[in-house]
């Protein structure tokens, strides 16, 4: 392997809309996810899954270089909020904070499916309950 440095870190990011208002219209959601995917790909981050509902988003991705997570979040949130305000909802805003979870030992396919099925999942569990559970894991 030589003296090179190797990094592969999986991340799960979660954050809501401002005041958890239902600002992510279902008919615009795929366009938003594609835009975020494009931002992340351009930055060299490998997107595994993006999902969410009208009031929050989950992003599961992998990096192969060390990055500052707060800078990743800032980049995604600032660019995507401008995109939504310009193309769909002039009142759109993300919440100030976020949840960041390391995915060591997690089933990649399991987490991917969980994120891609957020609408179904949230028929049984609220966003607040979901975040509480993620924080306890």
C-alpha positions in Angstrom: 0.0 0.0 0.0 3.0 2.3 0.3 3.0 5.5 2.2 -0.1 7.0 0.6 -3.0 8.2 2.7 -6.4 6.5 2.2 -9.7 7.8 3.5 -13.3 6.5 3.1 -15.8 8.0 5.5 -19.5 7.6 5.2 -21.8 10.5 6.5 -25.5 10.8 7.1 -26.7 14.4 7.3 -30.1 15.5 8.3 -31.7 19.0 8.6 -35.1 20.6 8.4 -36.7 23.5 6.8 -36.9 26.7 8.8 -39.5 26.3 11.6 -40.1 22.8 10.1 -42.5 24.5 7.7 -43.7 22.3 4.8 -41.6 24.1 2.2 -40.3 21.3 0.0 -43.1 20.7 -2.4 -43.4 17.1 -3.5 -43.5 18.1 -7.2 -40.2 20.0 -6.8 -38.4 17.5 -4.5 -36.7 15.5 -7.3 -35.4 18.6 -8.9 -34.0 19.8 -5.5 -32.3 16.4 -4.9 -30.7 16.4 -8.4 -29.4 19.9 -7.8 -27.9 18.9 -4.4 -26.4 15.7 -6.0 -24.8 18.0 -8.6 -23.3 20.3 -6.0 -21.9 17.3 -4.1 -20.5 15.6 -7.2 -18.8 18.7 -8.3 -17.1 19.0 -4.9 -15.9 15.3 -5.2 -18.3 13.9 -2.7 -20.0 10.5 -3.6 -23.7 10.7 -3.0 -25.3 7.4 -2.1 -28.9 8.6 -1.3 -30.9 11.8 -0.8 -34.4 11.6 0.6 -36.8 13.5 2.8 -40.3 14.9 3.1 -41.9 18.4 3.0 -40.0 19.6 6.0 -36.6 17.9 6.1 -33.8 16.2 4.1 -31.4 13.2 4.6 -28.2 12.9 2.7 -26.0 9.8 2.8 -22.6 10.2 1.2 -19.0 9.1 1.2 -15.8 11.2 1.0 -12.4 9.9 0.2 -10.5 13.0 1.4 -10.8 14.7 4.8 -13.3 17.5 4.7 -14.8 19.9 7.3 -18.4 18.7 7.7 -19.6 22.2 8.6 -18.2 23.5 5.3 -20.0 20.7 3.4 -23.3 21.6 5.1 -22.8 25.3 4.5 -22.1 24.7 0.8 -25.1 22.4 0.3 -27.5 24.6 2.3 -26.6 27.9 0.9 -26.6 26.8 -2.7 -29.7 24.7 -2.5 -31.7 27.4 -0.7 -30.9 29.9 -3.4 -31.9 27.3 -6.0 -35.3 26.7 -4.3 -36.0 30.4 -3.8 -35.3 31.2 -7.4 -37.1 28.2 -9.0 -39.9 27.2 -6.7 -40.5 29.1 -3.4 -39.3 32.6 -2.7 -39.9 32.1 1.0 -37.7 29.0 1.3 -35.1 28.6 4.1 -33.3 25.8 5.9 -33.1 25.6 9.7 -29.9 26.9 11.2 -28.6 23.6 12.6 -28.2 20.0 11.3 -27.5 16.5 12.4 -24.4 14.7 11.3 -23.9 11.0 11.9 -20.9 8.9 11.2 -21.9 5.6 9.5 -19.2 3.2 10.7 -20.6 -0.3 10.9 -23.9 0.7 9.3 -25.5 -1.4 6.5 -25.0 0.8 3.4 -28.0 -0.7 1.6 -30.1 -0.5 4.8 -29.5 3.2 5.3 -29.9 3.9 1.6 -33.3 2.3 1.6 -34.3 4.1 4.8 -33.4 7.5 3.3 -35.1 6.7 0.0 -38.4 5.7 1.8 -38.8 8.8 4.0 -42.4 9.5 3.0 -43.5 6.0 4.0 -41.4 6.1 7.2 -42.9 9.4 8.3 -46.4 8.0 8.2 -45.4 6.2 11.4 -42.8 8.4 13.0 -42.4 12.2 13.4 -39.3 14.0 12.4 -38.6 14.9 16.1 -38.9 11.2 17.1 -36.7 10.2 14.2 -34.0 12.7 15.3 -34.2 11.6 18.9 -33.7 8.0 17.9 -30.7 8.9 15.6 -29.1 10.8 18.5 -29.5 7.8 20.8 -27.9 5.3 18.4 
